Amino acid sequence: MNDEFTNKNTSPVASSNKAITILCGAALCFSLLTAVIASRHWPLIGDASLMHYVVFLMHHGLLPYKDIADINLPGTYAFEAAAMALFGEGAIAWRIYDFTLLGAALGACFLLAGRNRWFAALLAGCTFALVHLQDGLEEGGQRDLLIAVLLLWSYVALFAALRDKRPLRMLLLFGVSLGASFLVKPILLPLSGLLLLLVGAVRYRRGQKLVPGIAVALAGMAIPGICALLWLQSHGALSAFWTSALPLIRLHASLGDRSLGFLLAHCLSPITALCLLWVVLQFIGRPALTAERAALLVGVFGTLLAYVLQGKGFTYQRYPQLAILLVLIGLDLDDALFSKGIHRFLAIATCLLGCLFLAPRFAWLTTTFSGVTRFQNALTEQLDAVASRDQLSGQVQCLDTFGGCIGTLYQMRLPQSTGFLYDCYLFTDPSAERERYRAAFWTAYKTAQPRVLVVTNQFCFWDPRGFKKLGEWPAFAADLDQNYREQSEWHSDVPNHFWHRPEMPFQFRIYVRKELP
């Protein structure tokens, strides 16, 4: 594709730039290859194991929102189920899916950069992939990674429309891609509005009709949502989505928020130094504000807003912002290499920092992680000691959120006794939604009367109460004491090394009903 960034291959410094870009490009490719090889055998843990488990329960006849209390939107499970059907249900399959998303991001970067801007695309795509891989084992196939890829491809369609290449068709694809991301998380809604305003402004300046382009983009955004509503309605889960899932989403959104200072301090890590040098380049070079550059700048602001509004500050929530920002940085560096004086010197220094220091460091970090899942291994062993898996099917209830209990049940292919996967909302501060969640859980729990309870000390993001969380619900604690006996408790003295910061595995206790041997 042609683009609005001027190609300067005829510059006198082209030969030296060729040497620099080949050196940096080789370093990026080698670093990414190293990280991919190091991560190819990572286990299925973290949020992905929870999403897999919901799809597993769906295959056993349960439906999200109706039978499974959940906060994730339908698009999450549509993509999850599609990936599992296409690649498989195990850990290796999920690594392939993760690599596929990264490959899709890299491909989008090449289309955004244009025909002769390979270094800009390689810098953006490889750095983004390396940041994701160095974030560790638990971020494989994350929802925000999927959102980032959908966002990049929506920009591919948007740029094609801005270049007047089948604009209405491209604006439809632009809308569909963004609309699909809304069904995973609606965090890009503000950005979509800003981009529609930009499209309208560009079409107005060019003397083109406003209504057809905006209407087509809006129709594209609506298509995935309409499909999701029809699916929910056809399965009788639409009412449950409105009455159960949405209040639970609001409760979840109110928990574990970080301060604005924390969010801003971490929104660009681990490429803060690269971004600071890029900001200096903006003041020195003052690049022209084209329509495509304006779209990227709007994207940086809109994705930063999405990160802040989520409020949790998780590493994976930076992905949409980093994806767009790295495309902009790559394009600016590619231009700055053809400038003169301090501008070119700073561009070279920025390229060397990103490609010869940051990229190899990210790759090295991925080689230091360990895929040993101590919690899951211990829980599997102890559950197998309680009874056979046929006897445990539908007879185990986890009181956990993301400590590893649900992931273990998925590895063992054991359906849980109820559709309540998260205990976090049982033990929060008093609220009407907490009471509704407790009442629904209590009914399902007493009906199922599970043979085994697994209680972990993981509790609601950064809450330190651990096993003391049971004391927040005296009625349940009394029922546990009356009807169950503690069979075992497990803790590890060896930390997990799932990312750059070693962390102790969560602990668990296994309770067995008293009338059972």
N, C-alpha and C positions, 0 to 999 in steps of 0.2 A: 504494500500500500504506500502511496505517496503520503507525506505529512507536512505539517506547517513548520516543522523544525528544519532549518536550512542545512543541507548536506554540504560539507566543505572538504571533500576529498581532494580538491585541487590546491589546497593550502600548501605553502612551502614547508610547513611542519608535519605534513602528512606522513612522511617516512618515519620520523621519530615517534609519532603517535601510533603508527602501526606496530612498532616494536613494543611500546608500552601496553597497548591493548592486547597484543598477543600474549605477552608475559602475564598480565593480569587475568586475561581470559583463561589461560592454562591453569593458573592458580585456583580460580573459581571452580573450574571443571574438576580438577583433582580433589579439591576440598569436598565438593558435593559428592563425588564418587566415593570418597572415603567415608563420609557420613552415611550414605545409603548402605554401603556394605556393612558398616558397624551396626546399623539399626535394623537389618533385615530380619533378625530373629527375635526382636522384642516381643514380649508377651502381650496379650490382650488384657489391659487393665484400665483403670480410670473410668471416665464418663462413657467411653465406647462400650465397656462391658455392661454398663447399665442399659444403654440403648439396645445392645444386642439382646439383652435379657427380655426387654419389652417385646421385641420382635419374636423371640422364642415363645413368650406367653401368647402372643397373637396367633402363632401357629398351633397353640393348644386351645384355641377358641375364645380367648379373652380379648377384649377391646380396650384401647386406651380411653380414659375418661369415664367409660361406662363400667368396666370391670377393674381397670387399673388406674389408681389415683396417680396422676402425673401432671407435670408442669410443662412438658415439652410439646411444641406445636406439631400438627400433623406432618409438615414437611420434613421434620427430623426423621420420622419413622419411614416416610416414603423413600428418602434417599438411603436410609440405613437398610431397609429391606431390599432395595434395588441392588445395593452394593453386596449384601450377603448372598443374594440370588446369583449375581454375576461372578463374584470372586470366591465365594465360599463363606463358611461360618467361623473359621478358626483364626488364630493369631497371624499366620502367614498370609492368609487372604486379606486380613485387615492391613497388613503392611503394604500389600500390593495396592489396595485402595488408597492408602495414604500417599504412596509414590505416584499414583495416577492423578490425584489432586494436585500434587506439586508439579507434575508434568504439564497439567492443564494450565496452571498458573504461569509456568515458563512459556508455554506456547502463546498465551494471551499477551505476555510482555513483548514477544517478538512481533506480534501483529500491531500492538500499540506503538512500538518504536518505529516501525516502518522498514522498508526494504534494505536500506544501507546503514542501519543503526544497530548492528548485531551486538556491539559491546554494551550499549545502554540496556538492551534487553537481557543480556547475559548477566550483567551486574545486578539488575533488579530481580530477575527470577531466581538466580542461584543464591543471592543473599537472603531473599525471603525464605527459600527452602531450607537454608542452613540455620536461620533463626528458628524456624519451626522445629527442626530436628534437634537442635541444642536445647530446646525447651524440655525435652525429656520424653520418657516412655508414656506418660499418662496423657499426652496431647495428640496421640495418633488419631487421625480422622475426626478431629474436633469439629463441632458445629460451626465455630467461627472461622475455621480454615475453609470449610465449604462455602460459607458466606463470602469470604475473601475471593475465592475463585469465581463465584457467581458475579461478584462485583467487577472483577477484572474483565470478565467476558461481556458484562453489560457495557463497560467502557469501550470494548472492541466494537460493539454494535453502534454505540454513540458516536465514536470517532468516524466510523464509516458513514453515518448519517450526516455528520458535520462536513464530510468531504463530498457530500452529494452523490454518494454511491447507493442507489436504491434507498433513499432516505426513509420513506414510509415503512418499507419492509424492515429496515434496520432499527427504526424506532420501535416497531412491534417487538423485535427480539430483545431490544434494550429493556422494554417494559416487562417482558416475560421473565428475563433473567433476574431483574430486581424483585418482581413479584414472587418468584420461587424462593428468594432469600427471605422475604417477609414470613414465609411459612415455616422457616427454621427459627428465626428470631426477627421481630419487626424493627430491629435497631436501625435500619437504613431508611426508614420512612421519612425522617427530616431531610436526609440527603437527597432522596428521590424528588422531593418537592423543590429543592434548590436546583437540581439538574433540569427539571422541567422548566423552571423559570429561565435558566440559561438557554435551553433549546428555543424557547419562545423569543428571547432577546436576539439570538443569532438569526433566526428565521425572519424576524421583523426587520433587522438591519439589511438583510439580503433581499427584502421585498417579497418574501415567500409567505404563503398563507399560514396563519398560526393554528387555526382550529384543527385541520387534518393531522398535523404532526403531533400535537398535544393529545388529541383524542386517541390516536393509534397507540401512543405510549401508555396512556392510562388504561386502555383496553388490554394491552399486554400485561400490565401489572395486575389487572383483575382476574385474568384467566386462571392462574394457579389457585387463587383463593376460591374461585367458584368451583373448581374441581375438588378442592378439599372439603368444602361445605356439602357438595353433592355426595361425596364418599361418606362423610359422617352421617348425613341424613339417611343414606341407603342402608347403613349398618345400625341405625337407631341410637347413635351416640351423640347426635348434635345437641340435644337438650342437656345431656350430661356435660358436654364441653362448656356450655354457657354457665350452667349452675354450679359445677364442681371445679373445673380446671381454671377458669378465669379468676375466681376468688383465691384459689391456691397460688396462682401466678402472682397476684398482688401481694400475698403474704410472703412469698419467696423474695420478691423484689425489695421488701422492707428489711430483710435480714442481712447482716454481715457487711453493711456498706462501709467503704473506706472513706477517709477524708479527701477533699478535693486536692489538698497538697500532695497526699500520697499518690493519687491517680495521675496528677500531672508530672510528678517526679519519676513515675515508672512507665509512662505511656510510650516512650521511645526506646527504652532499654530493650536489647543490649546494643543498639546502634546509635546511642546518644552522641558519641564523638563524631561519627560520620555526619549526623544531622547538623551539628554545630558548625562544622566546616562548610557544609552546604549552605547554611544560613549566611555565613560570611561571603560566600561566592555570590549570593543574591545581591548583597550591597555593593560588591565590586563590579559585577557584570551587568546588573539591571536588565535581565532578559525581557524581550518584548512579550506583551500579554496577548497571545493568540487565543482563539476560541478553545483550542484543545488544552492549552496551558491553563486557561481559566477553569475548565472542567476539572482538571487534576487538582488545582488549588481548592476548588469547592469540595472535591472529594476528600482532601486532607482534612479540611475543617469539619465536614459532615461525619467522617469516621472518627475523628477525635471526639466530637459530640456524642456519638454512639458509645464510645468507650467510657466516657464520663457518666453518661446516663445509666449505664449498667451498674456502675457503682462498686463492683466487687474487686476490680483490679487484678483479675486472673491474667496470667501471661497470655493465654490463647485469645483473650478478648482484644488484644492489640492487633491481631492479624489483618483485619480489613484496612486499618489505618496504615500499617507498615507496607501492605501490598501497594496501595496507591502512592504513598510517599516515596517508596523505592523506585517506582517507575519515573516519577518526576525527578528524583535525584540522578538516576541513570541518564536521562535525556539531557539534563543540565550539564552533567560532567562531560558527556559526549560533545556537546557544543563548546564547553569551556576549554577543552583540549586544543581547539583551533584558535584560541585567543592569544594574546601576547602578555608579556611581563608577569606581574604578580598574579594576575587572574589565571594564567595558564599554569604557573608554578603551583598555586594552591589546588588547582584541579588535579594535577599529577599527584600531589601529596595526598589528596583525598582518595584517589583511586588506589594508591599504594596502601593506604591505611585499610581500606575496605577489602582489598583483594589479597594482600600479602600478610596482613596481620589478623583482621577480624575473621575472615573466611577460614583460614587454617585453624584459628583458635576454636571457632564453632565446631569444625570437624573433629578436632582433638577431643573436645568435650564429649561428643557422642561416643567416642571410643572408651571413655572412662565409666560409662553407666553400666549397671548390672541388671540383668533381667531375672534375677532370682526373686520369686514371689513368695516370701516366707509366710506371710499371713495366709494366702490361699493354699499353700502346700500344707500348712499345719491344720487349717480348718477342714480341708478335704480328708486328711488322715483321721482326724478325730470324729468327723461325721460318719466316715466309713466304719469306725469302731462302734458306733451306736447301733447301727442297723444296716441292712442292705439298701442299695439305692432304690430298688423297687418299693421297699417298705417306707423309705423316706420321701418318696414322691408325693407332693402335696401335704407333707407333714412337718415342714421346717418353716419357721417364721424368723426373718431377720429383723432386729432392731438396730438399724444402721442406716447411713445415708451413702457415703462414698468411702467407707472404711475397707471394703473388700468382700463383705459377706455376699452381696448380690452377684458380684463377679465370680465368686466361688461356686454359687449355685448354678450359674451359667456354664462354668467349666464342667460341672458334674451333671449338667442337663437335668436338673431337678426343678420342677415347678414348685413355687412357694405356696404356702397354705392360703394366703390372701393376695390381693392385688395391691397391697400397700408396701411400697418399696423404700420409702423414706420415713425414718422416725423423727427427723428434724422438726417437722411441723407438729409433732405430738407434745414437744417439751419447750416450746417457745413461750414468750411472755403472753399473758392472758389476752385473748381476742375472740371475737365471734367466729372467725374462720378456724382458729385452733380448736374451739369447742365442736364445731361441725366435723372437723377432721377426726377428732377423738371419737366422737359418737359413731361415725361411719367405720372407723377402724375397730372399735370395741364390738360392734355388731358382727363384723366379718371374723374377728378373732375368736369370739365366743362360739360362733357357728362352726368354725373350722376346728377349734380345740387342737391346735398343732401338737404333735408329739415332742418336738424339739424347738426351743427358742435359742437363737444366737444373738447375744447382746455385745456390741462393741463399745469401746470408749470414745469412738469418734462421734462428735456432736456439733452440728450446725456451724460450719465454717471454722472460726477461730475460737469458739467457746471452750474454756478449759475445764468444764465440769466433769467430763468423762462419764464414768459409770454412775456418778451422782445424779445424772439426768433422770434416772428412774424415780428419784424422790420428788421430781416436779409433778408427778401424777400419782398421788397416793393410792387411788383405787387400783391402778394397774400394778403398782408395787405390791399391794396386799394380795392381789390375785396370783402374782408370781410366787410370792412366799407361801401361799396356801396350797397351790396346785403343782408346783415344780420344785425340783431339787437341783442344786448346782452340781453338775457332774465334773466339770473341768474348767480351768482358766489358763489362758496362754498369753505369754508375752515373750518378746525377743530381746536379746541383749546385743543383737547385730543390726545395724541400721540398714535401711534400703538405700540404694543409690540410683534412684529413678531419674534424677536430674542433677544439676551441679551442686545441690545442697543435700547432703545425707540426712535422712530423717528416720526416726524410729518407726517401725510398723505399728499400726494400731493393735490394741489388745482385744481379746474376745473371751466371753464366758459362754459355756454351753449349759443350758438347763433342759432337763428331761422330765416329762410328766411323772408324778409320784406313783401313779398306779401301774406304771410300766416298769419292766425290769431294767 
